[in-house]
Amino acid sequence: MRMSVPTPPAIRWLHAFLDYPADRFDAGTAFWLAVTGTRLSARRGAHGEFATLLGDGDAHLKAQVVGPPGGMHLDPATDDPQALVWTALRLGGSIADTGQGFTVLRSPGGLLLCAVPYQGDSARTPVVTGPAGAVSRVDQVCLDIAPSRRPRSGPG
C-alpha cells in the first residue's frame, strides 16, 4: 500500500540571516546597512546576539552572532512550522537543534534553516538608490553549493 505524502505547508515569508562571528558583526552589519539603506534594531537575545535590519516594509534581513566561520541561513515562516519540520525530515533533512523555542534544521546538503511561525509579514522593502543612481533591493539569496555537494546527474 502506497502512503500519500501530505502537501508541505506554504512558506508565507522568508527571513535571511547574516551570521557573523562576534568580532565581525559590526563590520558585516555596517556593510549591509549601507547597501540596503536600513537601520539596525536594538540588539536582542540573551547575549545581544540578534538584530534586524529595519526599513520601510516588513523585516526580511536579520543578523546574528554565531561561532566561526559565520555564513547565512534562512528562516522560512509558515502557518504550521511543525508541518514544515516533518516535510524537511521526510525529504532527507535533519534536526540540528530545538532548544530555543523553534526547530533548527539541516538540509541534506548541510545548510541550516529555522522553521518559524508566520507573523503576518507581507510588505516588501522599497528599492534603494545608491550614490551613482543605481537602484537595488535585497530580494533573493543565492546558495553557492560546492560541486562535491551536488548530486550527480546523467551518465557516469
C-alpha positions as CSV (number, residue, x, y, z in Angstrom):
1,M,0.0,0.0,0.0
2,R,1.4,3.4,-1.0
3,M,1.1,6.2,1.5
4,S,0.4,9.7,0.3
5,V,2.8,12.5,1.2
6,P,0.9,15.5,2.7
7,T,1.3,18.8,0.9
8,P,4.0,20.8,2.6
9,P,2.8,24.0,4.3
10,A,3.1,27.2,2.3
11,I,6.1,29.4,3.1
12,R,4.5,32.8,3.6
13,W,7.6,34.9,4.3
14,L,11.3,34.3,4.3
15,H,13.9,35.9,6.6
16,A,17.6,35.7,5.6
17,F,20.0,35.8,8.5
18,L,23.5,37.1,8.1
19,D,25.6,35.0,10.6
20,Y,28.7,36.7,11.9
21,P,31.3,35.7,14.5
22,A,31.3,38.4,17.3
23,D,34.4,40.1,16.0
24,R,32.9,40.6,12.5
25,F,29.3,41.5,13.5
26,D,29.7,45.3,13.5
27,A,31.6,45.5,10.2
28,G,29.3,43.0,8.5
29,T,26.1,44.7,9.5
30,A,27.6,48.1,8.7
31,F,28.1,46.9,5.1
32,W,24.5,45.6,4.8
33,L,23.0,48.7,6.4
34,A,24.8,50.8,3.8
35,V,23.8,48.6,0.9
36,T,20.2,48.3,1.9
37,G,19.6,51.8,3.3
38,T,18.3,50.3,6.5
39,R,19.0,50.9,10.2
40,L,19.8,48.3,12.9
41,S,17.3,47.5,15.5
42,A,18.3,47.2,19.1
43,R,20.2,44.0,19.7
44,R,18.2,41.3,21.5
45,G,18.6,37.8,22.8
46,A,20.2,36.5,26.0
47,H,23.6,37.8,24.9
48,G,22.6,40.6,22.4
49,E,23.2,38.2,19.5
50,F,20.2,39.1,17.3
51,A,19.4,42.3,15.4
52,T,17.1,43.2,12.5
53,L,17.8,45.5,9.5
54,L,14.9,47.9,9.6
55,G,13.5,50.0,6.8
56,D,10.2,50.7,5.1
57,G,8.4,47.4,4.6
58,D,8.4,44.2,6.7
59,A,11.7,42.8,8.1
60,H,13.3,40.2,6.0
61,L,17.0,40.6,6.6
62,K,18.4,39.9,10.1
63,A,21.8,39.5,11.7
64,Q,23.1,37.1,14.3
65,V,26.3,36.5,16.3
66,V,27.4,32.9,15.8
67,G,30.7,30.9,16.1
68,P,33.2,30.9,13.3
69,P,33.2,30.8,10.4
70,G,29.8,32.6,10.0
71,G,27.7,32.5,6.9
72,M,24.0,32.8,6.4
73,H,20.8,30.8,7.0
74,L,17.1,31.1,6.1
75,D,14.1,31.2,8.4
76,P,11.0,30.1,6.3
77,A,7.9,31.4,8.0
78,T,4.7,29.3,7.8
79,D,1.4,28.9,9.5
80,D,2.5,25.4,10.6
81,P,6.2,25.2,11.5
82,Q,5.9,21.7,12.8
83,A,4.5,20.5,9.4
84,L,7.5,22.2,7.8
85,V,9.8,20.3,10.1
86,W,8.1,17.0,9.2
87,T,8.3,17.8,5.5
88,A,12.0,18.6,5.8
89,L,12.7,15.4,7.7
90,R,10.8,13.3,5.0
91,L,12.9,15.0,2.3
92,G,16.2,14.0,4.0
93,G,16.8,16.9,6.3
94,S,17.7,16.5,10.0
95,I,17.1,18.4,13.2
96,A,20.2,20.4,14.3
97,D,18.7,22.0,17.5
98,T,15.4,22.5,19.2
99,G,16.5,24.4,22.3
100,Q,15.4,28.0,21.5
101,G,11.6,27.7,21.0
102,F,11.9,26.8,17.3
103,T,13.4,24.0,15.3
104,V,16.8,24.4,13.6
105,L,17.0,22.1,10.6
106,R,19.9,21.0,8.4
107,S,19.2,20.3,4.8
108,P,20.6,17.2,3.2
109,G,23.4,19.4,1.8
110,G,24.3,20.8,5.2
111,L,22.5,24.2,5.0
112,L,20.9,25.4,8.2
113,L,17.3,26.8,8.3
114,C,14.8,27.5,11.1
115,A,11.1,26.7,10.9
116,V,9.4,29.7,12.3
117,P,5.7,30.8,12.7
118,Y,4.4,33.3,10.2
119,Q,3.8,36.7,11.8
120,G,1.8,38.5,9.0
121,D,4.7,40.0,7.1
122,S,3.8,40.9,3.6
123,A,5.2,44.4,2.6
124,R,8.4,44.2,0.6
125,T,11.0,46.9,1.2
126,P,11.3,49.6,-1.4
127,V,14.3,49.8,-3.7
128,V,17.3,51.8,-2.6
129,T,19.1,54.4,-4.8
130,G,22.8,54.3,-4.4
131,P,25.3,57.2,-4.8
132,A,25.7,56.6,-8.5
133,G,22.0,56.4,-9.1
134,A,21.7,52.6,-9.4
135,V,18.7,51.1,-7.7
136,S,18.7,47.8,-5.8
137,R,16.8,45.7,-3.3
138,V,17.8,42.5,-1.4
139,D,15.1,40.2,-2.6
140,Q,16.8,36.9,-3.1
141,V,19.6,34.7,-1.8
142,C,22.0,32.6,-3.9
143,L,23.0,29.4,-2.4
144,D,26.5,28.6,-3.6
145,I,26.8,24.9,-3.3
146,A,30.2,23.2,-3.9
147,P,30.3,20.7,-6.8
148,S,31.3,18.0,-4.4
149,R,27.9,18.5,-2.5
150,R,25.7,18.4,-5.6
151,P,24.1,15.2,-6.7
152,R,25.5,13.7,-9.9
153,S,23.1,13.7,-12.9
154,G,23.4,11.8,-16.1
155,P,25.7,9.0,-17.0
156,G,29.0,8.5,-15.1
